[in-house]
């Protein structure tokens, strides 16, 4: 009797935990203020819309991360063929996603809150559709128990050798085998934990930098003048969560517009980014050998992913 497919999550490899504050800034989201809103002086700061941090050179871009994940699946499904198991149907994502050439976890365009005037004028604090993967839904394939065992390995007894249809299942299943083929070195797959941690730590530590604190205070004072009292430039991003509100309201756009104007007049993003650059550059110099190896590992993964995808 044929196995009945069961909906089983096709798990991704372990991810580095990111504090909620940083995750919010990363994943969630000008016309002038309308009506009787007080006018806010704007001093355009070109740095705000073209921020680049040193750590970006040691993390996968959005496109590279997607290619790596796609290559992992291609190799895993090829491995599944060796066990004479029918490939599962992978549902299409429920929302479109256009990965870019910057790291999603760094995301300088929203790291310090909203910064893009065109996006703000249309979407307020909400991110532009398609610029981030939808983390609220997932398209999961239906797998038989046998297919799940071959793909993931025996997770309850990882040291046990499992045979399916006369063949030994690789350590970690076909997905584990695929990651090893792409990584090139044991334990290497995706972003380095060292680089990911520096990305998180530099953001958190520099928030208390005197220059950043002064810029935040100036931004807060500007927002009070604009009629939108705020003390935290990242807290308002919560309004852009689809789970809170699917689309931006006129009020949200008005607040976000004032927010952006105050960021530019106080140069908040530029000041914070400079503090982070200094912190990151010092940390990278202190572990130059480790970061040099990260560069090699990323290049290996990108090259092998392109080969697996026949590019």
N, C-alpha and C positions, 0 to 999 in steps of 0.2 A: 504493500500500500504506500502511495506517495506521501511524503511529508506535507503537512499543512503549513503554508508560510505563516510566520509569526512576525509582528512588527517589533523589530529589535533595533535599538539605536546603533548606528554605525559610528562608533566612537572615534573622536579625534585624539591625537597624542596629547599628553599632559601639557597644559599651558601654565605659564608663570602667572601667579596671582597678582592682580593689579588693584591697588586701593580704589575704593568707589569714587573718590574725588577725581583721580586721574582718569578712570574709565569713563566717568561722566564727561569730562572735558574732551576726551578722545572721540567718543562715539555720538554725542548729541550736538546738535547744532552747535543805497539808502536814500530812502526818500526822506524828506524833511519831516519833522514832527508836525502832525496836523492839528487842527482845531486850536484850542487855547493853550497848547503845550508851550512852556517857555523855550526859547531858542537856545541852543547849545553851540558855542563856538567850536569850529572844527579846524584843526591844523593837520592836514593830510600828512601821514607818515608812511612813505613807501615801504619801509622795513616791515610794517605790520602785515602786509599781504605777501611778503616774500621771505618769511622766516626760514632759516635752516639751522639745525643743531648738529654738532659733531657726531652725536650718537646715531644719527640717521645713516651714516656711512657703514654702520656695523649691524644694521637691521634690514630685514627683507622689505622691499617696497610692497605695496598692496598687490601689484600685478605679479611680482615674484612669488609672494606667498600663495596666491591663487594657483599659479602654475605648478608650484611644488605640491599643493594638495591634489590638483588634477593628476599630476604624474604619479603620485602615491596611489591613487585609485586605479589608474591604468595598469600599473605594475601588479597591484593586488588582484585585480580581476584576471590578469594573465596567469598569475599563480593559481588562482581558483580553477582555471581550465585544466591544470595538471591533475586535479582530483576528480575530473569528470563531473563537476558540479555546474549546473546551469547558472549563468550569471544573473544576479538579481537586477531588476529594473530599478534604476536610480531616478526617482521623480525629479522633475525640473524645479528649481527654487521658486518659491511663491512670489518673490520680488526680484527685480533686476538689480544687478550690482556691477558697477563699472570701476574696477580697481585702478588706482592711479599709480604714479611714479614716486609717491612718498609713503613712508611707513604709516600704517593705520594706527599703530599703538603710539607713535609720536604725534602724528597729525598736527603739524604746526599751524594749519589753517583754523583750527578750533581749540588748540591746546590751552589758550588763555581766554577762551570764550569766543563769541562771534567776531569775525574780522573782515568778512567779505561783504562789501556794500550791496552787490547785486543779490546775493543770497538773502541777506537781511531784509531787503526791500520786498522780497517775494515770500520768504518763508519764516521770517522772524528768527526765533531760536531753533526752529526745526532744521535738520540737515537737508541739503538739496537731495531730492529723490535719486537713488541709484549710487550715491557716493559712499555708502556704507552698507555692509551686509546686514540683513535683517536678523537680529539676534532673538527676536521674540517668537519666531516660528522656525520650524525645521522640516525639511522634506526627508523622511526616513524611509529607506527601502524595506521591503518585506523579505526576510531571510528565514530559511528553514533552520532548524537547530544545527543541522550538520554544516550548512554554509556558514553560520555564525561561528561555529567551532573552528572551521578552517580559516576564516578571515581573522579571528581574534586570538586563536589558540585557547588552551585550557587555562582560563584566568584564575580559577579557583585552585588549581594545582599547576602553577607555571613550570615546575621542574619535571613534571611528568611528560614522558614522550607519548604523543597521541598519533595513532595511525588511522587514516580514513581512506577507504577504497585501496588499500594496499600501499599507501604512501605515508611517510612521516610528515606531520604538520610542522612547519618551521616554528622556531621560538617566536612567540608573539603573534603567531598566525601569519597569513599572507600580508597583512598590513605591517607587521613588524619586519618581515623580510623586505618589503618595499622601502620602508624607512631606512634600513641598513644600506640598501643599494643606492639610495639617493644621498645619504649622509656622508659616506666615504670613510668615516671613522666611527668607532663604537660610541654610542650615546649621542651622536650628532644628528639632529633633525630640526629644521626650523630655526627660529631665532635663538641665539645663545642666552642662557640664563644670566650670564654676567652683563651682557649688553642690555637685556630687558630690565634688570634690576637697576642699572645705572640710569636708564631712562626714567624709571619711577622715582628713584632716590633724589635725582637732581631737581625734579619738579617739586618734591615735598620740602627738601632742604632750603632751596632758594626762595620759597614762599616767605621765609622768615628773614631773608636778606634785607638789611635796612633800606636799600634802594627800592626794592620791590614793595616793602611795606609802605614806604612814602608814596609810591606811585598808586598803590591800591587806595590809600587814604585820599589822595587827590582825585582819583576816579570816583570814589564814594561821594565826595563833596560835590563834584560835578553832577552826579546823578540826582542829588538832593535839589540842586538848582533847576534841573530839568523836570522836577516834579515826580521823580521815580526813585524814592529812597532805597538804596541798596548798599550793603556792606561787603558782599562777596561777589567778585566778578564771575565766578563759576556757578554760583548757586542758581542763577536765573536760567542756566542751560536746562535745568530740570523741566522747565515749561515746554521744552522742545521734544520731550519723550512722547512717542506715539501712544504709549499706554496712558499718558496723562491727557493728551489732546491730539487727535489725528492730524489736524492742520492748524496753522497759525491763525489767530484772531487779529483783528485790527489793533486791539490793545497790545497784544504781544509784539506785533511789528513796530508799534510806536515805542515801546520800551526798549526793544532790541536796537532800534535806530538811535535812540538816545545813548544807549550803552556803547555802541560803536563810536559815536561821536566823542563820547567822554574818553574812551580808550585812546583814540587818536590824539585828542588835545593834551592828554597827560602822558602819551607815549608809553602806556602801561605795558603793552605786549613787547615793544622794543627793549624796554628796561629789563623785563623779566627774562626775555630770551638772552640778553647779554649776560645776565647773572648765571643762567644755565650753561651757556657756552663756556664760561670761565670754570665752572665746577666740573663740567664734563671733560674739558681738555686736560685739566689737572689729573682727573681720575684715569683717563686713557694713558697719559704719560706714565703714571705710576704703575700701570700694568701693560706696558707696551707690547711685551711678548705675547701675552694672552690675546690682546686685541688684534695683533698681527695674524695670529692663528684663526681668529674669527673671520677675518677678511678672506683667508684661504678657504675656510669651510663654507662660507656663503657662496664664493665663486664656484666651488665644487658642486654644491647643491643646485645652483642656477643652471650650470652646464648640463648636469645629469638630468634635470627636469626637462630641459629643452630637448635633450636626446630622446627621452622617454615619450615626449609628445611629438617626436619627429619634426622638430623645427630647425 
